[in-house]
Amino acid sequence: MDQTLGSMSYSRARRLVLLAGLGILFVVAAVMYVRRVETVEVLATLLFIPVLVGFVLWDVEGGVLAAVLSAVAYSVLRYPAIDAVGFGQFAGFIASRSVAYVLFGVIGGWAGRQLESSIVKLELYDQIDDATSLYNARFFVQDTDLEMSRSKRYQTIFSVAIVELPTSSFDSMGRRRGRAALKDIGRLLRQAVRTVDRCVHAEGGESHLVAVVMPETGREGAQIFTERLKGRLVEFVAKRGGAIRSEQVQSRSITYPEDDEELEELRKRFAEVDRTEHPEQSTTTAPMPP
């Protein structure tokens, strides 16, 4: 998965397309002006701007409508010359410009729809946390649902270790060092768990939620692992310059099916984080992982 594209909302991608298109059109118009191209043709290039805005904001329909208006505006710009020497001399210019505007609007609008569809699909299937490259809140809800179903069907158990690091612990590091520390926490966790375990990170409210889903792990083993995980995380953040003390960090282990109510509350918390990160989508409608 392209994580860069997957982490970008469609509204942001649309703004980037608009800004890039405006920049290119202004540069082209400026070069034409410096090369002393006819002023009307420079203005004709700038008339692609409303077409760009039209298809970026309102898809194909907006692009085509703006294209028609730009074609009319170009005809108006050419009217003095048409009035002087006749329409026949400029029919080709007007026709070619009009076709160019319409094609720009149609193709641009179609490309915008494809971009929106791709980003929506990537968001729907996105299971990776950008800050740490661990699994995200959406994955936690889906994965624990899968583990609960497996436990009920095969009479197995699983546990979840959860450690809550205060977000204020990273403030003293500065923005850049804080981001780097979160990336390193991701690497630390991937090295600290078994192959079958799944590590999750989500930022919820005033805490960084770090969870590890551990299949076939009982209560005692989960408690030992959770305490060790808490110690390693506190030590790591402190060494990086974070303002953190062990008593500030909450941790607990949950074993299913014994702690089903506690697990359900934790799942609701992660689901709320997912809704905050993806307000246009619902965790409950996201596809289950294979």
C-alpha positions, 0 to 999 in steps of 0.5 A: 500500500502507498502509505503516503497516498493512503494517509492523505485525505481527498480534500487535501489531495484536491487542494494540492492538485489545485495549487499545482495546476494554478502554479503551472498555468501561471508559469506557462502564462508568464513564459508566454508573456516574456516571449512576447506572445500575443496578449490575447493568447496569454489571457487564453492560457489563463482561462484554463484556470476557471476550468481547473477550479471547476473540475477540481471542486465539481468534477466533470460537470463543473469542468465542462460548465467552466470550459463553456464559459472560458470558450465564450470569454475567449470569443469575446477577447477575439471579438475586436479582431473578428469585427475588423477582418471577419470571423473566418480568420479566427474560426480555427483559433476559437474552435481549437481553444474551445475543444481544449477547454472542454477536453481539459474539463472532461479529462481533469474531472474524470481524473479527479473522480479516479483520484477520489475513488483511489484515496477512499479505497486506501482509507477504507483498507488502511490499517497502518499507523502513520506515526509508528508504522505499527497497526492502527486503531481500525486494525485493533477493532477488526483484529480483536473482533476476529480473535473473539470469534475464533475464541468462541468457535474453538474455545481458545483464549487471547490477551491484550497488553495496553500501555498508555503513555501521556502525550505530554511526555513527548512535548519536551522533545520538540516536534521533530524528535518526538516524531522520531521517538514514535518511529523508534518505538514502533521498531522497538515493539516489532522487535520485542514481540513474537511473530504471531503478536500484533502491535498497535498504536493510536493517539487518543486524547491525552495518551498514546495508546500502545496495545499488543494483541497476543493469541493463545496467551493466558492472564499470568503471561500477559501480566508479566509481558505488560509490566515489562513492556511498560518498563521498556517504554518508560525507559526508552522515552526517558532516555530520549529526553521525555518528561515521564515517570513510571507512576504517570503511565497506566498499564493493564492486561486483558484476557478474553473471555474472562475480561470480555466487558473490559475488552469491549470498553477498550474496543470502543475507545479504539473505535472512537479514535478511528472515527476521529481519524476517519470521520467520513467512515465507520469502523463497523463497516470496514472490511474484515482482514483476511 
